[in-house]
Amino acid sequence: MRVRIDREKCVSAGNCVVTAPTVFILDDDEKATLLDVATVDEDTLRVAAELCPTEAIVLETDEGEQTYP
């Protein structure tokens, strides 16, 4: 699974950081940034994406097909 963050959509809610702190961190601009996606399972990544209020977290298959949002 691939994870992308649309930084223009990110409003620094931090739900992703709370849900998967080994995957997401807020950087100096208070925007979500990826750490290590491999540290959690796909279900946790999906929950983090679903909790993002602006749908800034994009999930894709390894082949690049978007699965969320």
C-alpha positions as CSV (number, residue, x, y, z in Angstrom):
1,M,0.0,0.0,0.0
2,R,1.2,3.5,-0.8
3,V,0.3,6.6,1.2
4,R,0.4,10.2,0.0
5,I,-0.4,13.4,1.8
6,D,-1.9,16.3,0.0
7,R,-0.2,19.0,2.0
8,E,-2.4,21.7,0.6
9,K,-5.4,20.0,2.1
10,C,-3.8,19.3,5.4
11,V,-5.2,21.5,8.2
12,S,-3.0,20.1,11.0
13,A,-5.9,18.3,12.8
14,G,-3.4,15.7,14.0
15,N,-5.9,12.8,13.9
16,C,-3.4,10.8,11.8
17,V,-0.6,11.4,14.3
18,V,-2.8,10.2,17.2
19,T,-4.0,7.1,15.2
20,A,-0.6,6.1,13.8
21,P,2.3,8.0,15.5
22,T,4.9,5.8,13.9
23,V,3.7,6.7,10.4
24,F,2.7,10.4,10.7
25,I,4.3,13.4,12.3
26,L,3.5,17.1,12.0
27,D,6.5,19.0,10.6
28,D,7.7,22.5,11.3
29,D,4.9,23.9,9.1
30,E,2.4,21.8,11.1
31,K,1.7,19.7,8.1
32,A,1.5,15.9,8.1
33,T,4.6,14.1,6.9
34,L,5.2,10.4,6.5
35,L,7.7,8.5,8.7
36,D,7.5,4.7,8.2
37,V,4.4,3.3,6.6
38,A,5.6,-0.3,7.2
39,T,5.2,0.1,11.0
40,V,1.4,-0.4,10.9
41,D,-1.1,-2.6,9.2
42,E,-3.4,-1.5,6.3
43,D,-6.4,-1.2,8.6
44,T,-4.7,1.3,10.8
45,L,-3.7,3.4,7.7
46,R,-7.3,3.3,6.5
47,V,-8.6,4.5,9.9
48,A,-6.0,7.3,9.9
49,A,-7.1,8.4,6.4
50,E,-10.8,8.2,7.2
51,L,-10.3,10.3,10.3
52,C,-8.6,13.1,8.3
53,P,-11.3,15.9,8.1
54,T,-10.1,17.1,4.8
55,E,-9.2,13.8,3.1
56,A,-5.6,14.9,2.8
57,I,-4.4,11.3,3.2
58,V,-4.6,9.3,-0.1
59,L,-4.2,5.6,-0.1
60,E,-3.2,3.7,-3.2
61,T,-2.4,0.1,-4.1
62,D,1.2,-0.8,-4.8
63,E,0.2,-0.5,-8.5
64,G,-0.9,3.1,-8.0
65,E,-4.7,2.6,-8.0
66,Q,-6.3,5.0,-5.5
67,T,-8.4,3.3,-2.9
68,Y,-9.2,6.2,-0.6
69,P,-10.7,8.8,-0.8
